[in-house]
């Protein structure tokens, strides 16, 4: 059974930082591209950052220079370091694992940026 479990969300003031973690089980983690997506109320889910199985990264324009995605295959974990957070970053953040037609999602973690 595949499980992706996110953690690290919470309430933070504008300009603050958070680090999200996503632990995977039930898959050969190192084979998968891992991504972070987010969905704000009333909006579609969007890609925030992606890291391939070879460590190549890609970011949404809105987070470039502020967010960093990384992975630790030995720990079956992907991270999202979020700095200089803005109110518009408020959303539920989801972890995704993708390999060919295989596509798995975590349950999401809430990030709220507010003073």
C-alpha positions in Angstrom: 0.0 0.0 0.0 1.4 3.3 -1.1 1.4 6.1 1.5 2.6 9.7 1.2 2.5 11.6 4.5 3.1 15.4 4.6 4.0 17.3 7.7 5.4 20.8 8.6 2.5 23.0 7.7 1.1 25.7 10.0 0.5 29.4 10.6 3.4 31.8 9.8 3.7 35.5 9.5 4.5 37.1 6.2 8.2 37.0 5.5 8.6 33.8 7.6 9.7 30.3 6.7 8.4 26.8 6.9 9.8 23.5 5.8 7.4 20.8 4.6 8.3 17.1 4.6 6.7 14.2 2.8 7.6 10.6 3.7 6.8 7.9 1.2 6.3 4.2 1.7 5.1 1.3 -0.5 7.1 2.6 -3.5 10.7 2.5 -4.7 11.1 6.1 -3.8 14.2 6.8 -5.7 12.6 5.9 -9.0 9.8 8.5 -8.7 9.6 12.1 -9.6 8.4 14.0 -6.5 6.4 17.2 -6.6 4.7 19.7 -4.3 1.4 21.1 -5.4 -0.9 23.5 -3.7 -4.6 24.4 -3.8 -6.0 27.6 -2.4 -9.7 28.0 -1.7 -11.7 28.5 -4.9 -8.6 27.8 -7.1 -7.3 24.9 -9.0 -4.5 22.7 -7.8 -1.1 24.0 -9.1 2.4 22.7 -9.3 4.8 24.5 -6.9 8.0 22.5 -7.4 9.2 19.3 -8.9 12.3 17.2 -8.5 13.0 14.3 -10.8 14.6 11.0 -9.9 17.9 12.4 -11.1 17.6 15.6 -8.9 16.5 18.0 -11.7 14.3 20.7 -10.2 11.6 22.9 -11.6 9.6 25.7 -9.9 6.5 27.7 -10.5 7.4 31.3 -11.4 5.6 32.6 -8.3 8.0 30.7 -5.9 11.3 30.9 -7.7 14.0 32.2 -5.5 11.9 31.7 -2.4 11.2 27.9 -2.3 13.6 25.0 -2.6 12.7 21.4 -3.2 15.1 18.6 -2.2 15.0 14.9 -1.6 16.7 12.3 0.5 16.2 8.9 -1.1 17.8 7.1 1.8 15.1 8.5 4.0 12.3 8.2 1.4 11.6 11.9 2.0 11.1 15.0 -0.1 11.3 18.5 1.4 10.0 21.9 0.5 11.9 24.8 2.1 9.7 27.9 1.9 11.2 31.3 2.7 9.9 34.8 2.4 6.4 33.6 2.6 3.5 35.7 1.4 -0.2 35.7 2.1 -0.8 34.4 -1.4 1.2 31.3 -0.5 -1.7 30.3 1.8 -3.1 26.9 0.6 -3.2 23.2 1.2 0.1 21.7 0.1 0.1 18.2 -1.4 2.9 15.8 -2.1 2.9 13.8 -5.3 4.9 10.8 -6.5 4.8 10.1 -10.2 6.3 7.4 -12.4 4.8 6.7 -15.8 1.1 6.0 -15.2 1.6 5.6 -11.5 0.5 8.8 -9.6 0.1 9.0 -5.9 -1.0 11.9 -3.6 -0.7 12.7 0.1 -3.5 14.0 2.2 -2.2 17.5 2.2 -1.0 20.0 4.9 -2.3 23.4 5.5 0.0 26.4 5.2 -1.5 29.8 6.3 0.5 33.0 5.9 -1.1 35.8 7.9 -0.2 38.5 10.4 
